[in-house]
């Protein structure tokens, strides 16, 4: 283990990795602090850059940018009441109320401090959970992988904030996209319509860039420009944070645990962790009446939770290739592109690379504190950047990056098409995260299912006879019928008073 750790340090101590990590950190802070731009979008725009980097440097950019962007969304939320990222929306009103009370430094300091603490806690969970799970996963066959991927898709529909029906519909759209091309067990062209560009299928990365970046630009251009931030001098950002840590240590720990658990669930992500943790904080608080008036307790728990979920979301991604959130889905594409194929063997054959990822998460969360303080003090300048100059630059990055992926214009068309699809889906309440999971995991589900049927000579019994497969099947089927049972229970509950009345 010591030799592996030394090798990991050697991997991340190169000039390329250090420069890439610092540049991605600054980039993530800027993008995250601009209202309307998400951490997922920041990560997606980095993918073309990773083509020209070594595997470790490429992963370092994803880790640093996503970690910084999730925190940076707190800055416009506290100063303008406009969350920079969806994860910051849960407590933007609370942080803004603190600013109006003259406690902007305390609110922003809590954001950077507890985000860093939560990120380190999530990294520790990744280090603790992944290796033993990898040992178990080595005994998995295609039967277990099919149910695991199926369970991941069902979990994504359960945790979606929209209706389960719309989430399942989005998932099926993603699975349909994954069917395009000839890369299927039968080698038969499907949904190609005679177009040679579609024979290789639709690459997940251009689809992700379109759904998250182009669609976000379209939404931003159709919404009013946020008000300019008033100029102000900030006092000490970190003053009082140790006092808050001692006072709210229970809430901080609870937020870390919730973030870790939600991060492991496929499709949940940092925004879900923040909403759940803020609600839990208010539910179990000794002073619930203070929530909404500028009370820091909710910021402590939700701020720790959203960053804890970022690292823990890499657990299913590295082990099984099942993304814990949309950022992890992009990371999986980069891992495959760089030859670090997700799976349990990754922890044995390339253990030093895994330890390098752990170290990158820890370093990113440590440097978040000084860089975050600098970003807070520069916020008045960054938030004054006119949207009319930022959005064309983002569109240019999308176009150049999509062309670089396949070195042809079809990639640009793909990005544009999925930008329109993502915008229309979001406008009508269909979660794009479920569609993304369908695109990423569709091939894995089909290949595992067909390979399993070939092994069993067409029999479905082995899907339920193997012990681990049977457990995963029960969980997956339970997740599938849970919305139906919930709907039936609500209908029964709604009609029972009417039937019992004389």
N, C-alpha and C positions, 0 to 999 in steps of 0.2 A: 504493500500500500504506500509506503514512504517513497519508493522509487517512482510509483505512478504519480504521486503528488509532485515530486520534483520535475518529472517530465511535463506535467500540466503547467507548472510555473514557467518552464522553458518555452512552452507553446504560446503563452499569453504575454511573455515579456519581450517579444520582438517589437521592433519599431513599427512595423505595419499594423499590428494588433492594437498597440497603444494609441497611435494616431487615429486609426479607424474608430476606436471606442470613444475617444474624446470628441472627434468630429460628429459622430452619431449622437452623442449625448447633447451637444449644443443644438444640433438639428432637431432632436426630439423635444427639447425644451421650447424651442421657437414654435414648432408646429403645434405642439400641445397647448401652448398658451394663446394661440389664435382662435377666437371663437368660430365654430363651424367646422374645424378640422380635427379629426379624431386620431387617436393613437394607432388604430388599424390602418388608417390612410397613410400616416407617417411611415409605418413599417412597409406597406405595399410599395410606396414610392422608392424605397431603398433597394428593392429586389434587383433592378437592372445594375445597380452599383456593385452588388455582390458578385456579378459575373467576373469582375476583374480582380477579386480578392481571393486570398487563400481561404480554405474552409474555416479555420478558426477565426480569422479576421471577419469573414462574412457573418458568422454566427454572432460575433461580438457586436457588430453594427445593429443586428436585430434586437439583441438583449438590451443594449444601452438605449437605443431610440425608444423602444416600447416602455421601458422602465421610467425614463424621464418624461415621456409624453403623458403617461397616466397621472403623474404628480402635477405637471405643468397646467393641466386643465383646471386645477384649483385656483390659479391666479386670476383669470378673468371672471371666474365664478364669485370670488370674494370681492373683487374690485368693481365689477360691472353687473353682477347678477346674471351673467351669461356663461354657463359652463363651457370650458374649452373642449372637454371630451364627455361622452355619455356617462363615464364613471364618476364625474364630478357633479352631475346633475342632482344626485341624491341629496347633497347637503349644500348646494349653491345658495339657497335662500338663507340657510343658517349662517354661512360664512359672510354673506352680504350684510345680514343683520348685525354681525359683530363689527364689520367695517363702519356701519352707520353709527355704532356706539363708540367709535374711536379705537377699536381693538383689531385693526387690520393686521398689525404685526403679529399679534397672538394667533389669529386665524391662519395666516399664511405660514407662520412658523410651525404650527401644529400640523399643517399639511405636509411640509417637507420632512419634519422629524418623524412623524408616525408613518408616513409612506416609506421612509428608509427602514424603520424598524420592522414594518410589515413585510417589506421585500426580503429582508434578511431571514425573517421567520419562514417565509415561503420557500426560500432557498434551502434552509435546513430541512424542511419537509421533503423537498426534492431529493436531497442527499440521503435522507433516512428511508423514504418509502421506495425509491426507484430500485436500488440493488436487490432487496429481498423479493420484490415483485418480479424482477427480471429472472430470478432463480425459478420462481413458480411458472413464469411465462415460457421458459425453455421446454416445459412439458406440453405446451399447447400444440394442437394440430389445427388443421383447417376448420374442423368442426367448431372448436372454441373461438377461433378468430372470426368466423361468421357471426356467431351469437354476440361476440364482444362488439363488433362493428354495428350490428343491428341494435344492440342495447345503447350504444353511443348515439345513434340517430334518434331513438325514442326519447332518450334523456334530453336531447336538444329540443324536441318538441314540447316536453313537459315544462322546461324552465323558461320557455319563450314568454315574453310579457303579453303577446297577442293571444288570440284564441288558439286552442290546440288544433282546430281544423285548418286554420290558415298556416300554422307552423308545419303541419304534415303536408299541406299542399306545396309549400316552399321546398320542403325536403324532397318531394317527388320531382319537382322541377330540376333540382340539383342532380338527382339520380338519372333523369332523362338526359341532361347535358353530358353526364359521365358515360352514357351509352353510345355517344357519337364516335364514329371511326371504325377501324378494323382491329383495334387492339383489344379483342375479346377472345374468350376461349375457343370460339369457332372460327375466328379469323374472317368473319363475314362483314362486309361493309354495312353499316347501319346509320341511317339518317344523314348520309353524305350528299344525297341529291345530285350525284355525279360530279361533285366539286372535289378536285384532288386535294385542295387545302384542308378538307375535313377528314381525309383518310387517316391522318395521324391523331384525330380526336381534337378536342378543345382543351388546351393546356390550362391547368388550374390558376397559374399565376396571372395571365392576362385577364381571366375572368375576375379574379380577386381585385386586381388594380381597377378594373372598370366599375365593379360593384361598390367599392369603398372610396375610391378617389374621384372618378368622373362623376358618379352620382352625387357625391358630397359637394362637388363644385356646382353642379346644377341646382342643388337645394340652396346653397349659399347665395347664388346669384339671383334667386327668386325670393329671398327674404331681405328685409330692410338692413341697412348698414348699422352695426352696433354703435352706440354713442361713444364719443371720444372720452378716454379716461382723463380725469383732471390731474394736473401735475401735483405731486406731493412728495415730501421727503419722509422716508421710512426711518423709524428708530431701529432698535435692536430686534432682529428677526427671531433669534433663538432665546430671548429672555423669557423665563418662566416655563420653558418646555420640560425641564427636569422635574419641576414642581407638578406639572400636569401628569407626567409619567408616574410619579409616586401616588398621586391622588386617584388617577383613573387606570391603574395597572390592570385591574380586573377587566375593564372594558377593552383595553388594548389587547389583552390576551384573548378575550372572546372574539374580537374582530379578526385577529390573526387566525384563529381556529376556523371561523366561518369562511374566511377568504380561502384558506387551504382546501377545505372540503368542497366549496363551490368551484374553485379552480380546477379540481380534478374532474368535475362533471363536464362531459362534452357539450359545447355550445353555450355554457353559462357565461363565463368571463368576468372581467373586473366590474362592469357596470351592474350586473346582477349581484355581485358580492357587496358592492357599496349600498345598494338599495336595501338588501336584506339586513345588513349590519346596522344601518341607520334606524331601520324599523325596530330591530331587536334592542338597540340602545334606548330608544324612546319607551319601548314596552317595559323594560326592566329597570328603568332609571328611578332613583329616589326623588327626582325633581322633574317629572314629565311635563309639568306646566311651563317650564322654562324653554322647552324646545320650540323653535320658531321665533324666539326673541333675541337670538344671538348667544346661544349656550354652546360651549366648546365640547361638551361630552360627546355629542353625536359625531363631531369632526374627528375626534380621537379614534373612535371605533371604526367608522366607515373609511377613514383615511388609511388605517392599518390594514383593513380588509382588502381594499381594491388592489394594493400592490402585492399583498401576500398571494392573491389569486394568480398573478402573472407568472410567478415561478412555479407554483404547484400545477398550473395548467400544462407545463412541459412534461409532467409525469406520464400521462397516457400518450402524449405525442412521441416521446423518446422510446417508450416501451412497445407500443402497438401501432404507431402511426395514426392514432386517433386524436385529433386536435382538441385540447381543452377549451380553446376559444379561437376567435378569428385570427388573432395574432399568431397563435401556435400553428394555425393552418398554413399561414404564410411561411413560418419557420420550417414546417415539414417540407414544403416545396424547395426551400433553400438547402435543407439537409440532403434531400435526394439529389439535387443538382450538384452538390459538392462531394457525393460519394459516401456520406454518413447516413446510410439507410436506416431509418428507425426500426427498432426491434430489440429483443432481449440480448442477442449476440453483440450488439453495439457496446454493452457494458463489459463484455469479456474481451472482445477483439480490439476495441478502441477505448479502453478504460481511461487512458490519459486524456483523450478528447472530452470524455464525460466530466472528468474532474476539472478540465479547463472551463467547461460551461458553468459548473458550480462556482468556480472562482470569479468568472466574469459577472455573474449575478451579484455576488457579494461586493465586488469592486464597484459595480454600477450603482448599487444602493449606498455605498459609502461616499462616493464622489457626488452623489445626488445632493448631499447637504451643502457643501460649498458652492457648487454650480447652481443649485436651486436658490440660494441666498442672492447670488449675483443676478440671476434671472428675475427675481422679485424686484430688485432695485432697478433693473433695466426695463421693467414691464411697461412703464409709461411710454417708452419709445417703441417697443415692439407692437403694442396694442394700437398704436397710431398708424400702423402700416395700412394704407387704403386697400380695401378688398379688390378693387379694380386692377391693382398691380400684382397682388398675390395670386389670384385665381388663374390668370393666363400663364404664369410661370409654372403652376402645378399642372395645368393641361399640357404644357410643353414637355414637362418631365414624363407625363403619362405616355405621350405620343412617342417620344424618343426611346423610352424604356420598353414599350411594347414592340417597337420595331427591332430593338436589339435582341429581344428574346428569340425570335425566329428568323431575324435578318430579312424580313419581307413585310409588305404592307398589310398582309392578312392579320397580323398581330394587332395593328392599329385599329382595323375594322372590328376585331373581336373586343378590344377594350371599349370602343365606342358603343358597340351593341350592348355589352353588359352594363355599361354606365346607364343607358336608357332603361334596361330591364330592372336594375337596382333602384333607380329613381321611382319608376312606376310601382314596384312592389312596396317600397317604403311608404309611398304616398297613400297606398291602399291598405296599410297595416299588415303586410306580409313580411315576416322577419327574414332578412337576407342571410343571417347567420345560419339558419337551418338549410338554406339552399347551398351555401358554401360547404357545409359539412357533407351534403349529398354529393357535390362535385368531387370533393377530396376523397371520400370514402366509397364512392360508387364502385370503382374498379375492384377495390379490396373485397367488398361484399360479394360481387358477382364471381370473381375468381375463386374465392373461398367456397362459395356455394357449389359451383360447378365441379371443382376439384374434389370436394367431399362426396358428391353424388357419384363421381367416377370411382372413387375409392370403395364406396359401399355398394357398387353395382346397382345404383338407382334407388336404394333403400333409404328412407328417412329416419329409420330407427336409431342409427348411430348418433344422430343429432341430439338424441335424448337419453341414450344409454350410458355414455361416458359421464362420470360424476361431475366434473367441472362444467362440461357442456350442458348437463341437465340443470345445474344451478343457474348458469347464465341464461339458458332458455327460459326458465321460470321468471327470472327478473325482467327479461326483454318482453315476454308476453304480458307480464303484469304491467309494465310501463305502457304497452300498447292499449290494453283494455282499461287502464286507470281513468282516462278522460271519459269513457263511456259509463263506467261505474259512478263516477262523480256526477255526471249529468243525470243519471237515473236517480241517484240519491237526492239531488236537489229537486227534481220533479216530484219525487215521492214526498219529500218534506214540504213542498209547496202545496200539494193537494191534500195532505193529511188533515190540516185544520178545517178545510172545507167539507171533507167527508164526515168528520167527527161532529160537526155542528148540527143541531136538530133542525 
